[in-house]
Amino acid sequence: MLFEAYSKLVQAFPDGCDHLYGEAIHPSGNLWLATDGQLYPALLFAGTPSDERGDIRLRAIDVEFSRDCEIAVEASIPVLGTFTIVRLNESDPEIVRVFLRLLEESFCERQLPVSNREIGDRILEIAELFSRIDGGGDIVGLWGELYLISLAPSVTNAVRCWSSHKSAKYDFVTDQFALETKTTLKPSRQHRFSIDQLRPGLDMKVYLASLQLTETQAGRTVAELVEEIYGELADAELRNAFFSLCLSKGGPDIYRSSLRLRPFPDESSLMFFDARELPAPEVGASDPIANVRFDLDLSAVQPLGSEARGFILSFPA
């Protein structure tokens, strides 16, 4: 919603406008979306001069509290008032899309008005998330995990089972099993494992999902999968957690990547295995060896049948 509204403001930005140009995005008039001559997006919250708080200056995000503002609007006189301004110092469309999606989940679902303290606390959380997505991400790996989620009879159940940290030992954890997803563009079904993933040393059922992909114009981008799943989640808190985790795992290229993938040769490419039935190096409990990682080619290994596949994709609670 916010990104589409921002795009319209950019297209309609008046020549010679030297201040904010925007529109109200809440019926109460307490919440505004605006842009400036640099096309930086800003979300403005109506407030009072007495709600004082020190401004926040971060690398990419500024928050100015309780400022007197003039907002130019289409076909009307400018709006004057006291607003708290949350501004992204960036006009790259894909960065703006991410920023506005996070603001939308944080504020547009809430009852207005919100206090300056609430605004500041949430913006610091968003800034912390931005700092975690500056590094590189694994687009192919994220594509595979999202593909599994998209196949689930209940996308909500699958997302709730999705591990909340990108460095977790397993990608999905249910009450009945853990599931690790391995995705490859190689012609062989070869994946890298840690020995702990296949031999957890606990009374714990572990499955492996192996997926071979190919790049093709008929495929889907990771951003398309993100949007498809996001649109199926009715719970606002779960949507926010899902989107944040996608950013954490995919990095800054989640919307920039033009890589289009699909299972190769078809949906039968997705295979499931019982981890305990797969070969792995033997390391004794008393051996001074740790952090063992190895490559395993599953091309000749018999996968689990359709009944097990259906059970795993149900992500039982």
DAKAQUI-V628180 format. One line per field, one symbol per residue. psi: psi as a letter, one per 40 degrees, with the letter a starting at -180 (. if undefined). burial: I if it has 16 or more other C-alpha atoms within 10 Angstrom, else O. Layout:
BEGIN
psi->???
burial->???
END
This chain:
BEGIN
psi->dddddddddddehiheheaihaihehdeeehihiiadefhiihhhhaidegiihihhidehihhhgihihhhihfiiihiihihhhhhghehdddddddddddddddeeihiiiiddddddddddddddddeediiigddddddddddddehdhddddddehheheeididihieeiihhhhhieidighihiiddddgeeighhhihhhhhiihieeaiidddddddddeehdhddddddddddddddeaeededhehhiiihdaeedhiiihdeeiiiihhidehfhifhiihhhedehhiiadddddddeegi.
burial->OIIOOIIOIIOOIOOOOOOIIIIOIOOOOIIIIIIIOOIIIIIIIIIIOOOOOOOOOOOOIIIIIIIOIIIIIOOOOOOOOIIIIIIIIIOOIIIIIIIIIIIIIIIIOOOOOOOIOOIIOIIOOIIOIIOOIOOOIOIIIIIIIIIIIIOIOIIIIIIIIIIIOIOOIIIIIIOOOIIIIIIIIOOOIIIOIIIOIIIOOOOOOIIIIIIIIIOOOOOIIIIOIIOOIIOOIOOOOOIIOIIIIIIIIIIIIIIOOOIIIIIIOOOOOIIIIIIOOOOIOOOOOOOOOOOOOOOOOIOOOOIOOOOOIOOIIIIOO
END
